[in-house]
């Protein structure tokens, strides 16, 4: 219907083509107007109608919504208000670690002072008397071991402290004995020889006899009288030499000296003075032909002014 109507409206009279341009202007204006109307009608006809929405008294109609949108198109339908989030402040308390107090205990380091050992020498000497007795111990009362003769060259090994005896042996030998120092011509310094305390000299010990059963000492001023029980020997065991020796380490003239007091009796007197720092001491030995009894220590009375070493 619409098309037929438009055709009728738009149809031009046959003689319009021959009309003048001025006559054609009203016709062209009418045709333009009708074209615009046609475009609007076609646009409305091609729009697909929406299904009718349920009527809700509380819900605004589409027309009202369109009016709202047309009135304020720039106003957002929904407005969101952003609330600032809460800020949580976390306070961290400092952690207290236990404090350890280090107690340093000083360590004591033991320091050893090394004292260099003195260097001793062995000397050579020649016997100057016709015959010299060489003893088992460093003194005249000790048992005879063997004799050395004038002109004999000997090796000198040691010297006794506080005495005048030296230990000798044949050169390259191994059987030493003790001889008086002044019986030999010694080549070299005697003080360079190794010293030995008289109580450290090893004597031959008898396996058959025990020491005397008792010994005692009594002081009278600077004199000390020592007496002891006799040693009864079996027949044939007598050494036929000095049977008793009191080995005394005593003070004389301000110096400690070794005095081996030998006797055939059961008593002896020894001089022991005051004035030495080291205490005096003594012991008793008895001889038989196989050797000496074990030493018997004497309880020695000290001089009045004697002092001991610190």
Beta strands, then each sheet from edge to edge (+ up, - down):
strand 1: 123-127
strand 2: 131-135
strand 3: 144-149
strand 4: 153-160
strand 5: 165-170
strand 6: 177-180
strand 7: 184-187
strand 8: 194-196
strand 9: 215-220
strand 10: 223-228
strand 11: 244-252
strand 12: 255-263
strand 13: 267-271
strand 14: 281-288
strand 15: 291-292
strand 16: 296-298
sheet 1: 6+ 5- 4+ 1- 7+
sheet 2: 2+ 3-
sheet 3: 6+ 5- 4+ 8+
sheet 4: 9+ 10- 13+
sheet 5: 12+ 11- 14+ 15-
sheet 6: 12+ 11- 14+ 16-
end
